Amino acid sequence: RRDSSGIRFYLGEKLRQHDLGYLTFGTVSNFFGIIIPPKLDQFIIDAYCPRAATKNIPESGITVVSAFPHTHLQGYSMWTKLIRNKTAVSYLFNADSYNFNYQFENRLAKRIQIFPGDEFATRCIYNTMNKDKVTLGGERTSEEMCLHFFTYYPRLDEDLSSCYRINSYEAILRKINYSLPFNYTQIKQWLLDIEWTPESSKEWQTFIDTVPRLAAFTMGGQWISESLDPSATYKDFDPVICQKTTVTTATVTAANTLTSTTTVTTRTTTNTAVFYYQNIFHYIIYVLIFFIIN
């Protein structure tokens, strides 16, 4: 078989009104950001980007137009929330059912504006039931990442392109009883050699939730860091309530007769209309098939 995939570029003679900028939230992609024990059906890593990172955004704001969530094979859910005055006002994007093998840029149906002083909460959730060793942050597919990319306009020159969580390496080294001189390669191997128990794996989640950390972000072309309080919270918004919708459809049996059936689906309120019309479409197809075979 011949691969016919490729990339197509379009060139124009007239410049667009705005240049796109790129924003990334999440953690650093090494063991100072990600250490996930094996044999866990859920492990959560939270990152927070403070208001200091957005203070140079113009008063008119910037507009987010797309999102690209990214973890590796162990990640299965990811979101970033927009926090304003310590209150969550909306998802910047919610990849509730993330799949590493099905990644793409998500164009936002409704563009979102960001203003000076806004903050962001990012969460990545992992499953390591198929792993026997610890999973560390890194660029390999067998390692992990927690990165949420966004595009926005107008692009800000040298201001806020990244905002990452970095855990205290002193706290991590104390926790794993590493007392040798600092050596990145040796520490990484030390982590890989740890024998995890169900108890120590669950206890590690508590440690990661409370470990001292920094927020590192770009501003004016330089990296700036700010200590974060692990116990700090924000007021979250109410979860979307699911509703059960009963839809009557029709199926064609082997005897060429129409049999009425009732399908009960559970979907969020925002998706109910979509599934309702899908069922109508299926009903029309079934009726056409009935008349064709008769």
Salt bridges, closest charged atoms under 4 A:
ASP46 OD1 - ARG123 NE 2.68
GLU105 OE1 - ARG107 NE 3.18
ASP118 OD2 - ARG84 NH2 2.83
GLU119 OE1 - LYS86 NZ 3.21
ASP132 OD1 - LYS39 NZ 3.26
GLU143 OE2 - LYS188 NZ 3.00
ASP157 OD1 - ARG155 NH1 3.16
GLU195 OE2 - LYS133 NZ 3.87
GLU203 OE2 - LYS175 NZ 2.91
ASP236 OD2 - LYS81 NZ 2.76
